[in-house]
Amino acid sequence: MTWLPAAAGGRTRLDRVFGLCPELYADYRTFLSHCWSRSQIDPIVLELCGVRVAHLMGCAPDGVVRAGAALDERDREVLTRASHRSGYVFALGSILSMGAYLLSHDGDLLFYGVFASLMISQLCEYGVQIFLYRTSV
């Protein structure tokens, strides 16, 4: 049920209402993009205000997250610890690869050893992140 005599096509209600006047909708989108890109207000605060207004108006939020969520202290701690642990794995693998190169003088072995240690260290980082998120940091 709407008070508008007609509605245009669109994904959301806002799209359908503004679809009746496309030039106004284009200006609105330009204004909105300027608000998000050149604002002095933190984007997370803008996002929270939009969600609150949608809640007050009885609408569901559009589901588009415009602001990149900042990491909290726990996330930073987990990422730092996991990064440090994976650095040790990479360093150990690289040193072992260099030792193997000194013994065999095979450059391919050095390359593949360092490449493998890089992949293993990345997997180690993911594993440590999962472990730290599931346990208390």
C-alpha positions in Angstrom: 0.0 0.0 0.0 1.5 3.3 -1.0 0.4 6.9 -1.3 2.1 7.2 -4.7 -0.2 6.8 -7.8 2.6 4.8 -9.6 5.9 3.2 -8.8 9.0 2.6 -10.9 11.1 -0.5 -10.9 13.9 -0.9 -8.5 15.5 -3.2 -5.9 14.5 -1.2 -2.8 11.6 1.1 -1.9 13.8 4.1 -2.2 14.8 3.0 -5.7 11.1 2.6 -6.7 10.1 6.0 -5.4 13.1 7.9 -6.8 12.6 6.0 -10.0 9.7 8.3 -10.7 12.1 11.2 -11.0 15.4 9.9 -12.3 17.2 13.3 -12.6 16.4 14.0 -8.9 17.7 10.5 -8.0 20.9 11.1 -9.8 21.4 14.3 -7.9 20.6 12.5 -4.6 23.2 9.8 -5.4 25.8 12.4 -6.2 25.1 14.2 -2.9 25.2 10.9 -1.0 28.5 9.9 -2.5 30.0 13.3 -1.5 28.7 12.7 2.0 30.5 9.4 2.2 33.7 10.4 0.5 34.4 13.9 1.8 32.8 13.9 5.2 34.5 15.1 8.4 32.4 12.6 10.3 33.7 9.1 10.8 32.1 6.7 8.2 31.2 4.2 11.0 29.2 7.0 12.7 27.4 7.8 9.5 26.7 4.1 9.0 25.3 3.7 12.5 23.1 6.9 12.0 21.7 5.4 8.8 20.8 2.1 10.5 19.2 4.0 13.4 17.1 6.2 11.1 16.0 3.1 9.2 15.0 1.5 12.5 13.1 4.6 13.6 11.3 4.8 10.3 10.3 1.1 10.5 12.4 0.1 7.5 15.1 -2.5 7.2 18.6 -1.2 6.5 19.6 -1.6 2.9 22.3 -4.0 3.8 25.1 -2.1 2.1 28.0 -1.6 4.4 29.7 1.6 3.3 32.2 2.0 6.1 35.1 -0.3 6.7 34.8 -1.6 10.2 37.7 -0.6 12.4 39.6 -3.3 14.2 39.1 -3.5 17.9 41.8 -4.2 20.4 41.2 -8.0 20.4 41.4 -8.2 16.6 44.6 -6.2 16.5 46.2 -8.4 19.2 45.1 -11.6 17.4 46.5 -10.3 14.0 49.7 -9.2 15.6 50.4 -12.4 17.4 49.5 -14.5 14.4 51.7 -12.4 12.2 54.7 -12.7 14.5 54.3 -16.5 14.7 54.1 -16.9 11.0 57.2 -14.7 10.6 59.1 -17.2 12.7 57.9 -20.1 10.4 58.9 -18.1 7.3 62.3 -17.2 8.7 63.0 -20.9 9.7 61.9 -22.2 6.3 64.0 -19.6 4.5 67.1 -20.3 6.6 66.7 -24.1 6.0 66.3 -23.4 2.3 69.5 -21.3 2.2 71.3 -24.1 4.1 70.1 -26.6 1.5 71.3 -24.3 -1.2 74.8 -24.0 0.3 75.0 -27.8 0.4 73.6 -28.6 -3.1 74.2 -25.3 -5.1 70.7 -25.8 -6.7 68.9 -22.5 -7.2 65.6 -24.2 -8.0 65.7 -25.9 -4.6 66.3 -22.5 -2.9 63.4 -20.9 -4.8 60.9 -23.7 -4.1 62.1 -23.9 -0.5 61.5 -20.2 0.1 58.2 -20.4 -1.8 57.0 -23.4 0.3 58.0 -21.7 3.5 56.0 -18.6 2.5 52.9 -20.7 1.8 53.3 -22.7 5.1 53.8 -19.5 7.1 50.6 -18.1 5.6 48.7 -21.2 6.5 50.3 -21.1 10.0 49.1 -17.5 10.3 45.5 -18.5 9.5 45.7 -21.4 11.9 47.0 -19.3 14.7 44.3 -16.7 14.1 41.6 -19.4 14.3 43.2 -20.8 17.5 43.5 -17.3 19.1 39.9 -16.4 18.2 38.6 -19.6 19.7 40.6 -19.2 22.9 40.8 -16.2 25.1 43.6 -13.8 24.0 
